[in-house]
Amino acid sequence: ILKKIYLSTLEFLRPLSLEERYKIAVEEAIKVVGAEYGTIFLGDENGELERVYSNVPLKRQATPRKDGFTHKALVNRKLYVVTPDVLKRVHKKELFEKGVHSLILIPLSFNKETVGVLSLQAKHARKMTPVSTSALNLFGSLISLGIRNSQLYEMTLEAVEARDLFMSLASHELK
């Protein structure tokens, strides 16, 4: 699993726009854990989750609840693996009957702050060892770092654009 994470990290830590970073992070995470679909949720200061990228078909998308595992992963900064029996009980119609038998919820933490959750859907039950759990937590941190990097890069581009506009206006007024 560490080799897969290393190779995936090389893919999504290169300079990318936020949308590209989300897409590649989900694609690489799917490869690492052997899932079929993935979604990135970002959390705001109120703990609300916003779906910023997903390759999950609409019929298999479940809305995160305040008492659900996705929200728990955000708040507790803890990786959760939702087993088939729990999925059958909690998301019978939304997920289980549509072929999802395992959810892997990876917190996206950066600098002691969780910025979101990567949710992966798998057709087969997944079991995690302590080593794979630690590795996926590290993977989540690397994804968070990449997302934060892209956010800061886009903020920098906006600031440069504002500076250039100001300089242009000031130059015009001085003339």
Buried (B, 14 or more C-beta within 10 A) or exposed (E): BEEBBEEBBEBBBEEBEBEBBBBBBBBBBBBBBBBBBBBBBBBEEEEEBEBBBBBBEEEBBBEBEEEBBBBBBBBEBBBBBBBBEBBEEBBEEBBBEBEBBBBBBBBBBBEEEBBBBBBBBBEEEBEBEEEBBBBBBBBBBBBBBBBBBBBEBEEEEEEEEEEEEEEEEEEEEEE
